Amino acid sequence: MSKLHPPRPVGTIPNISYVALNRVFDALEQNADIPELLSKEFWNELFEPSLRSKVRSACRFLSLLDANNYTTQELRRIVPIATRKEVLRDLLERKYAPILSTAQRQNVTRKEVVAAFASAFGSRGDTTEKAVMFFTGAADYAGLPVAPSMKYNPNPFARTRARSELADAQEEVHTNGVHPASNGSYNSSSTSQELSAVQSSMVVQTDLHPPLGQMTRTVKLRGGGMLTLAIAVDLFELDEEERNFVLDLIDKIRKHSAKREDQHG
């Protein structure tokens, strides 16, 4: 008798960063009601073209969208921040049931985890590695235990690049307070507007000795109060868009800091 397997979910196994999916939830939480169908404008405002289809596919896999991209009750359950972790954990336990026992075995190797993902979900190569990274990030957010071997990036080039970027960022913090932006760009009109709103009335102060792995920048508003941006991220867990988004925020503050110094020099 052949062994029966549960039907695979609609959509491709998620191979994006969990941060990207969480952005959908954060955006929807700002709405009073979640529409039956998310508009083209909604997706365009959140993601670059290369990510939109991948995020929608991830939503279908997790039953947050149906096969025709209509929103589901699961999506409505996961959006509120108060219940998000609980609902996400339940979804992960159900959608990743074929590999869960393997992923939670303490002595499992990374190679065994990747093989289990490929066998259960039909993924191949780099897609499988990214799928493991998504699951690991989502499990970490939801408080779902996974094996220690899953908590590192298997790509030595990505690890080396990330360590280099993080080291550069920390060195820049100790000297100038922030990390210079990369050549990539992330266009966010809302972000630019929020920063512009405070730029005209702030005096910048720098924490020159932040904890290892964390970058901070505190601004003192002339109208009173303080605003602190603290960044503690694992850069190699972020996709290119997310990494550029973080560095773009930092670069905007850095440029403003230089402008203020010129004005008071």
PyMOL commands that set and color helices and strands:
alter all, ss='L'
color gray80, all
select helices_A, chain A and resi 18-29+40-46+49-61+73-78+81-95+97-103+110-121+125-142+148-150+156-175+189-199+235-237+240-263
alter helices_A, ss='H'
color red, helices_A
select strands_A, chain A and resi 202-205+215-221+226-231
alter strands_A, ss='S'
color yellow, strands_A
deselect
rebuild
show_as cartoon
